[in-house]
Amino acid sequence: MNPAHETEQELDPELAALLASAEDELPAPGASEDVDAMLKGVRGQIAEARKSPLQRIREQPTWRRRALGVATLLFLVGLSVGAKHPNAAAYPKGYLALYVASIATLVLVCAFAALRPLHRPTLSRPLGVGLGLLAFLATVVLAVAPGFHDHMSRAPEGLSLFAHASPCFVYGFLVGVPVYAVLRILDRGNPLGRVLAASAAGLTGNLVLEMHCMVGGADHLLLGHAGMVGFYVLGVLALEWALRPRS
Amino acid sequence: MQEQSDEELMRAYVDGDERAFEELFRRYAPIVLGMVRRALRDDDLAREITQHTFFRLHGARADFHQGSRVRPWLLTIAMNLVREHWRRQKRRPHVDVDLDTRAAPTAERSPLEMEQRSAAVHAALAKLPASQREVVELHYFEERPYKEVADILGTSEGAVRVRAHRAYTTLKALLAEAMR
């Protein structure tokens, strides 16, 4: 029983007595020999983890892990800007700023959520998955929204959709790989870490493609640019579903 | 010598004092174990999650700052692991227990009756939605105030009070049903 506990005053006495019967079943705190055995087990886990360089990176403070993640994103996007891709120069400035701000905000939210410290309550699964789907949806909407891609040229005549969209798909995917890898390396065990890292990776690839690729047309943008984000997000969700424990 | 507070021990551990970790473990492992055992009804799994909770505490120690408190940290980590287990498992074991409602007053109850009552409570707890069950676990069993329960679960104090009210009302109805 918890005689001094506020619950006792609020609860029906009969219910309080019943709940206490579940409490009484527990072994006396600290009396169990379990504690020594468990402590030995934890020390073994810690000793093992100390051998791993990855674990040492994960043990960095959260602000430093997040800074590393953001630095990776900035490096990749910076590479793209530094390469002076033609579309970035031709893009109407207002639309470019809106595109970059939308995607960059989503990337940062996903990356920060993926690196959320474990002493904070985990985000709910619907929220994490919803964030991934929002990332995909945002790129779909931006692909078909008027004004963003009017300055772009059409794909060459006679070239199939697959032929002109697949190089973009592969390029964006490859840009996302280091983002995914870095976020997973920095992740301390967030159950939503994979889907959030995949979302950030896909969005980064999409942002770089947006500055790099001059081919407009909704079909190209949906398959080659937004489709790649969907592949990341839905692919990870499908993989998690396929590998879920079955008991 | 005056006993060190949890926070002093944690800061000592962050600075590399291994004995401080052991002391924290001895203080909190039984509490975490009890909480997880009640939530999962599986001794081996409860031990595993308790160990993992402290392993994660070790991994997150660099985030421990002035003003942080050890107990909410540990309970949050443990509750996150329990939630993750619930999510993976989806279906939790269902226990049905017949209980004699005309049982004798507490002082006169036999161990068998006490065991039955305990099983009935666990069966009723298992029927609560996870969001309500974790509130009962932290508020009633761990004696945490509503404010701290809200911090641990990442929600508002008002939402916790509503969940607690619903949970206790449902528990009362379920237990009355079980004892009829």
Interface residues (C-beta under 8 A of the other chain):
Chain A: N2 H5 E6 T7 E10 L11 D12 E14 L15 A17 L18 L19 S21 A22 E23 D24 E25 L26 P27 P29 G30 A31 S32 D34 V35 M38 L39 G41 V42 Q45 I46 A49 Q55 R58 E59 Q60 P61 T62 P117 L118 H119 R120 P121 T122 R125 R188 G189 P191 R244 P245 S247
Chain B: E22 F25 R26 A29 P30 I31 L33 G34 R37 R38 R47 T50 Q51 F54 F55 R56 L57 H58 G59 A60 R61 A62 D63 S68 P72 W73 T76 I77 M79 N80 R83 E84 R87 R88 Q89 T106 M114 E115 R117 S118 A120 V121 H122 L125 V136 H139 Y140 F141 E143 P145 I152 L153 G154 T155 Y168 L171 K172 L175
